[in-house]
């Protein structure tokens, strides 16, 4: 408890100056001492909040060394963009975070959440208002829109809308193929990979181009999407007509969305569980990555190194939540951790991945900051 209170004091001290002019800070604390400049008696102008502030903290926490990497983002800054990406911008596959960082010319990149065997996202992914993957049953959904961020519980519903009807969508870019009303976008690949008979609407630029019952895989248009129904009779798709406009509607009209895993902090309280459906045993100290909201326009990414005795041990889920709360976070969810925990800032890997090298990832968060010249 004593060490935790000391950690809280350290973090309050660090974040009291995090809006200063420096883009990167590295402070090492061993006994709680610190140095500061004498405060001028004359009033000083309050500096603008940094849009992207990275801080590294080395601290002893509950008898073990820990190295924290904190990325604080001011969403109110119009030049700042934060969004989820898929490896190679595709549903399937993996990519090194450093390659994603270069491809997007990012200010920073952070590993995101979990995935299935072939790289398919474990839940919702919305990028620039386009849904790439639909929600699964578990995990908080991080939403970003109009310079604000918040969490929403699943499910996150999707509909097809025409001028006279609204049809619920069961899944977007699912693999393997499943029953129901499905949408396939080009991020899925060149075809829908279906080896069965089904009803399909080919949509280009939101206009129905064709409607038919087919057997076998079908090409996905670059400028549109496929609407698929496993039913070949009594399908609501059979009521569509060529030339009709079809739009994809989201439960909330957001710019970006990403389904994380379990909740860590709710209303400023530690709600971490012992077990997580994706992250597994949260009682084990290990490298961790989390995303949290301090207020509606301030987003925090936290990466804690681990599995490296003498350098950084890693933390449990409950410890991770406590640290987030000490940073002022009121809502948070866990992302992928272990050897996947990685943070790149200014084109450099600033944390120390537990295996000594990068791991291939299925998704990431990209932070772009392009101030006016």
C-alpha positions in Angstrom: 0.0 0.0 0.0 2.9 2.3 0.9 4.5 1.7 -2.5 1.2 2.3 -4.3 0.7 5.7 -2.6 4.2 6.6 -3.6 3.4 5.6 -7.2 0.3 7.8 -7.1 2.4 10.7 -5.8 4.9 10.2 -8.6 2.3 10.1 -11.3 0.5 13.2 -10.0 3.8 15.0 -10.0 4.6 13.9 -13.6 1.2 14.7 -15.0 1.1 18.1 -13.3 3.8 19.0 -15.8 2.7 16.9 -18.7 1.3 19.9 -20.6 4.6 21.6 -20.6 6.6 22.3 -23.8 8.6 19.0 -24.0 7.4 16.4 -26.4 9.1 13.5 -24.5 10.1 13.1 -20.9 12.0 10.5 -19.0 12.1 10.7 -15.3 13.5 8.0 -12.9 12.4 7.9 -9.3 13.9 5.8 -6.6 13.2 7.5 -3.3 10.4 10.0 -4.1 12.8 12.9 -4.4 12.6 15.3 -7.3 14.0 18.7 -8.4 12.1 21.7 -9.8 12.8 25.2 -10.8 11.9 28.1 -8.6 8.5 29.5 -9.5 8.5 33.0 -10.8 6.3 35.4 -8.8 5.1 37.0 -11.9 2.1 35.4 -13.7 3.1 33.1 -16.6 1.0 32.3 -19.6 -0.6 28.8 -19.5 0.9 26.8 -22.3 -1.4 25.0 -24.8 -1.9 21.4 -24.0 0.3 19.1 -26.1 -1.7 17.1 -28.6 0.7 14.1 -28.2 2.6 13.7 -24.9 4.7 10.7 -24.3 6.1 10.0 -20.8 8.3 7.2 -19.5 8.3 6.4 -15.8 10.6 3.9 -14.0 9.4 3.0 -10.5 9.4 0.3 -7.9 5.9 -0.8 -7.3 5.0 -3.4 -4.7 8.6 -4.4 -4.4 9.1 -4.9 -8.1 10.6 -2.7 -10.8 8.1 -1.4 -13.4 8.6 0.7 -16.5 5.5 2.6 -17.7 5.0 4.2 -21.1 2.2 6.7 -21.2 0.8 8.4 -24.3 -1.7 11.2 -23.6 -3.7 12.5 -26.6 -5.6 15.8 -26.8 -8.5 15.0 -29.1 -9.6 18.6 -29.2 -6.6 19.4 -31.4 -7.9 19.5 -35.0 -4.6 18.3 -36.4 -4.6 15.1 -34.3 -6.1 11.9 -35.6 -6.5 8.7 -33.7 -7.9 5.6 -35.5 -7.7 1.8 -35.6 -6.0 0.0 -38.5 -5.8 -3.6 -39.6 -2.6 -5.3 -40.7 -2.0 -4.4 -44.4 -5.5 -2.8 -44.2 -7.0 -6.3 -44.6 -9.1 -8.6 -42.4 -6.7 -11.4 -42.7 -3.0 -11.4 -42.0 -0.4 -9.8 -39.7 2.2 -7.0 -39.8 4.9 -5.6 -37.6 3.9 -2.4 -35.8 7.0 -0.6 -37.1 5.8 -1.3 -40.7 2.3 0.0 -39.8 4.0 3.1 -38.3 6.0 3.8 -41.5 3.1 3.1 -43.8 0.9 5.7 -42.1 3.8 8.1 -41.3 2.5 8.2 -37.8 3.5 10.3 -34.8 2.9 7.2 -32.7 1.4 3.7 -32.9 0.3 1.3 -30.2 -0.7 -2.4 -30.4 -4.4 -2.9 -30.3 -6.6 -5.8 -29.3 -7.0 -9.5 -30.0 -7.7 -11.6 -33.1 -8.6 -15.0 -34.4 -6.3 -17.5 -35.9 -5.9 -15.9 -39.3 -5.7 -12.3 -38.1 -9.5 -11.6 -38.1 -10.4 -8.9 -35.5 -12.0 -10.2 -32.3 -14.7 -7.6 -32.6 -15.8 -4.2 -34.0 -13.6 -2.1 -36.2 -14.9 1.1 -37.6 -12.4 3.3 -39.6 -13.4 6.7 -41.0 -17.1 5.8 -40.6 -16.8 2.5 -42.5 -17.5 -0.7 -40.5 -14.8 -3.3 -41.3 -15.7 -5.9 -38.7 -18.8 -6.2 -36.5 -19.0 -6.7 -32.7 -18.6 -10.0 -31.0 -20.2 -10.8 -27.7 -17.5 -9.7 -25.3 -15.4 -6.5 -24.8 -15.9 -2.8 -24.4 -16.2 -0.7 -27.5 -14.1 2.4 -27.8 -15.8 5.0 -29.9 -14.3 8.3 -31.3 -16.2 11.0 -33.0 -16.0 14.8 -33.3 -12.9 15.1 -31.0 -14.5 13.0 -28.2 -13.9 9.4 -27.0 -16.1 7.2 -24.9 -16.8 3.5 -24.2 -20.0 1.6 -25.1 -21.0 -1.9 -24.2 -21.6 -4.4 -27.0 -23.4 -5.1 -29.2 -22.9 -2.2 -31.7 -25.7 -2.7 -34.2 -25.5 -2.3 -38.0 -28.4 -1.9 -40.5 -29.0 -1.8 -44.2 -31.3 1.1 -45.1 -33.3 1.7 -48.3 -35.9 4.4 -48.8 -38.6 2.2 -47.4 -37.0 -0.3 -45.0 -34.3 -1.0 -42.5 -32.8 -4.5 -42.3 -30.5 -5.6 -39.3 -27.1 -6.9 -40.3 -25.9 -10.0 -38.5 -22.2 -9.8 -39.3 -19.7 -7.8 -41.3 -16.8 -9.7 -43.0 -17.3 -12.9 -41.0 -15.0 -15.9 -41.3 -15.9 -18.7 -41.4 -19.1 -18.1 -43.3 -22.2 -18.0 -41.1 -26.0 -17.7 -41.6 -27.9 -14.4 -41.6 -27.6 -11.1 -43.4 -23.9 -10.5 -44.1 -21.9 -7.7 -45.6 -18.5 -8.2 -47.3 -16.2 -5.3 -48.1 -13.0 -5.3 -50.1 -11.0 -5.5 -46.9 -12.1 -9.1 -46.7 -10.2 -9.9 -49.9 -11.0 -10.2 -53.6 -13.9 -12.6 -53.0 -16.3 -13.6 -50.2 -14.8 -17.1 -49.9 -18.2 -18.8 -49.7 -18.6 -22.4 -50.9 -22.4 -22.7 -50.8 -25.6 -21.4 -52.4 -26.9 -18.0 -51.3 -28.7 -14.9 -52.2 -26.5 -11.9 -53.0 -26.8 -8.2 -53.9 -23.8 -6.6 -55.6 -23.7 -2.9 -54.5 -21.5 -0.3 -56.1 -21.4 3.3 -54.8 -24.4 2.4 -52.6 -26.5 1.4 -55.7 -27.7 -2.1 -56.2 -26.1 -3.4 -59.4 -27.4 -6.9 -59.4 -29.5 -9.4 -57.4 -29.2 -13.1 -57.8 -28.9 -16.6 -56.2 -25.4 -18.0 -56.8 -23.3 -20.9 -55.7 -19.7 -20.4 -54.8 -17.5 -17.4 -54.1 -18.1 -14.1 -55.7 -15.9 -11.1 -56.3 -16.3 -8.1 -54.0 -16.3 -4.8 -55.9 -13.6 -2.3 -55.1 -16.2 0.5 -55.0 -18.9 -1.2 -53.0 -19.8 -4.3 -51.1 -21.7 -7.5 -51.2 -24.9 -8.2 -49.2 -25.3 -11.9 -48.6 -28.1 -14.0 -47.2 -27.8 -17.8 -46.7 -31.5 -18.1 -47.5 -32.3 -18.6 -51.2 -36.1 -18.4 -50.5 -38.0 -15.8 -48.5 -34.9 -13.6 -48.2 -35.5 -9.9 -47.6 -32.8 -9.3 -50.2 -35.2 -10.6 -52.9 -37.3 -7.4 -52.4 -34.4 -5.2 -53.4 -34.2 -4.0 -57.0 -31.5 -2.9 -59.3 -30.8 0.9 -59.2 -32.1 1.1 -55.6 -29.9 3.0 -53.1 -28.7 1.1 -50.1 -26.8 2.6 -47.2 -25.0 1.0 -44.2 -26.1 2.6 -41.0 -24.3 2.3 -37.6 -25.9 2.3 -34.2 -24.0 5.5 -33.5 -22.6 7.6 -36.4 -18.9 7.6 -35.4 -15.7 8.2 -37.1 -13.8 5.3 -35.5 -14.6 2.4 -33.3 -12.7 -0.5 -31.8 -13.8 -3.4 -29.6 -11.3 -4.0 -26.8 -11.4 -6.8 -24.3 -12.6 -6.6 -20.7 -13.3 -3.5 -18.6 -10.6 -2.3 -16.2 -12.0 1.0 -14.9 -15.6 2.2 -14.8 -16.6 5.6 -13.3 -13.1 5.9 -11.8 -13.4 2.5 -10.0 -11.2 -0.6 -10.4 -13.4 -3.3 -11.9 -10.7 -5.6 -13.2 -11.5 -9.3 -13.0 -9.3 -12.3 -12.3 -10.0 -13.8 -15.7 -10.6 -12.2 -19.1 -12.1 -13.9 -22.1 -9.3 -12.7 -24.4 -6.4 -11.7 -22.1 -6.7 -14.8 -20.0 -5.4 -14.9 -16.4 -5.2 -11.3 -15.1 -3.7 -12.4 -11.8 -0.4 -13.0 -13.5 2.1 -10.1 -13.7 3.0 -9.7 -17.4 3.4 -6.9 -20.0 0.2 -5.0 -20.4 -1.4 -2.5 -22.8 -4.6 -0.6 -22.0 -6.6 2.3 -23.4 -8.5 4.8 -21.2 -10.4 8.0 -21.2 -9.5 10.8 -18.7 -12.3 13.1 -20.0 -14.3 13.1 -23.2 -11.4 14.7 -25.1 -8.4 13.1 -23.5 -7.3 9.6 -24.5 -4.6 7.6 -22.7 -2.7 4.6 -23.9 -0.6 2.8 -21.3 2.0 0.2 -22.0 3.9 -1.5 -19.2 6.9 -3.6 -19.9 7.2 -7.0 -18.2 8.8 -10.5 -18.0 12.2 -8.8 -17.6 13.6 -9.3 -14.0 15.6 -6.3 -12.8 14.1 -4.0 -15.5 10.3 -4.4 -15.4 8.3 -7.2 -14.0 4.8 -6.4 -15.5 1.5 -6.1 -13.7 -1.7 -7.8 -13.0 -5.0 -6.6 -14.3 -5.9 -5.1 -11.0 -2.6 -3.3 -10.7 -3.0 -2.0 -14.3 -6.4 -0.6 -13.3 -5.0 1.1 -10.2 -2.2 2.7 -12.2 -4.7 4.0 -14.8 -6.9 5.5 -12.0 -3.8 7.2 -10.6 -3.3 8.8 -14.0 -6.8 10.3 -13.8 -8.4 7.7 -16.1 -12.2 7.3 -15.4 -12.9 4.6 -18.0 -10.6 2.0 -19.5 -10.3 -1.4 -21.2 -7.6 -3.9 -21.7 -5.9 -4.5 -25.0 -3.5 -7.3 -26.1 -0.5 -7.7 -23.9 2.4 -10.0 -23.3 4.9 -10.0 -26.2 2.4 -7.9 -28.2 2.7 -4.9 -26.0 4.5 -2.2 -28.0 4.5 1.5 -28.4 6.3 3.5 -31.1 6.8 7.2 -30.7 8.6 9.5 -33.2 9.5 6.4 -35.3 11.2 4.6 -32.4 10.1 1.6 -30.4 10.2 3.3 -26.9 9.2 0.3 -24.8 11.1 -3.0 -24.5 9.1 -5.9 -26.0 9.4 -8.9 -23.7 11.0 -11.2 -26.3 13.5 -8.6 -27.4 11.9 -8.2 -30.8 8.6 -7.2 -32.4 5.7 -9.6 -32.7 3.5 -9.7 -35.8 0.2 -8.0 -35.0 -3.3 -8.1 -36.5 -4.4 -4.5 -35.6 -3.1 -1.3 -34.1 -4.0 2.3 -33.2 -2.4 5.0 -35.3 -1.8 8.5 -34.0 -1.2 11.1 -36.7 -0.3 14.7 -35.9 0.3 17.1 -38.7 0.5 20.7 -37.4 0.1 23.5 -40.0 3.3 24.8 -41.4 
